[in-house]
């Protein structure tokens, strides 16, 4: 379900479609770059029957599969992550070092979640390719051939969410080697839902760019004023279920994940993507 709100400005440009109509979004990545589109949702884009069981298994019996808790010092945003994300966190505000990140890039080989020889990296690449406009889809690598992580798995428990932010990660020091090969006009987030919560956990996207002059902030001058943001900017609020995919221009648009309501956790598998500098390939990572 997608809800619209345009209290104080134009809504983000979005398209919400069932998988049967996904051909309409075959150029979605280019459209996100060219500002013809801001948010795309494809319902039941990934129909792998194991998706729901993966989330159930991760929560079964209190077993810890190796969750990282990079935001543990900020309880409302205490996300649990399998893998190390190439992003700022409360524990690493400027992101991980490249070496530290690459050490954990093969986390899935140590902790496989899917049975029967299923390759989630191939499945992710194939799903992204349906929206690449015919471009090849490849995992991001360093100039020396070291592979980035293809995805992370993220869990948000009851009361947990992700605060307002823009994804400006390619300016981090860990991207120094690879940034020249990327089209950095924006960054696209891609996320599959493994399990939706009972309520809450929506992706909320606001039509507020990172260079917006004088956006609503609290008295400390750096914390976003959520009430002010919601009053001033048009937005969309997107609920997702198992197998749904969303892609959006996460460097261009302010966004958050609303707190989860109820005991059932929100599980997602996702990452980021960008066109290469020549516009000929789609490169993805997490």
C-alpha angles and dihedrals in degrees: 000000000000123000124196128214125179103165095144110008151000118315122244110265105255142167124201115190142160116249090255089067097041092113086078086067098047090119095039096124093053089043090054090053094046093048093243087119135023105181132020126187124189114190117219091000091152113043098177103145092218095066097089093040091053091060092045092050092050090057097039118119096348092283115165110217091189105289118189115213104200094166098044092125089063104055098193089058098038096141119178116222135190104211130012115284121220091234141097114270135176089262094046106026093178094043129256121302113262092246093050091048095048091049088066098036092102094051091127092061088059095042110030113188102185125069133214100044093294110162110211093187091060090045092051092048091049092050093049090047090063087069101035099092091240095309118137115256116220138170112255115254135182117250086261092057100256109148124232119223111276095214146342128220115228132196126196114188129199112314094008125121141149119258129232115292148134119237103238095152100136089074090064119110091245089065095054094106097043103033095084089061094054132083097235099186085111141343123234123216117209121191135174119200114229093179131359122215125245088255139343121028093109122157106241116197123188128197092238118121124208092250094053109139115239100350117187111284133166122253092275088068099232109057113090116245101228095192090050092047092050091049097047105039136054113241148176127222115204128195116195137194136198111313097013117134128204129187124184142163095260097174091054100043130055110235147166141180113242117234116275115251118209135015098288109096127226111240123189138172114207155113142172139292140193139181114253117252091266094048092237103109139036113228120197136188142141 
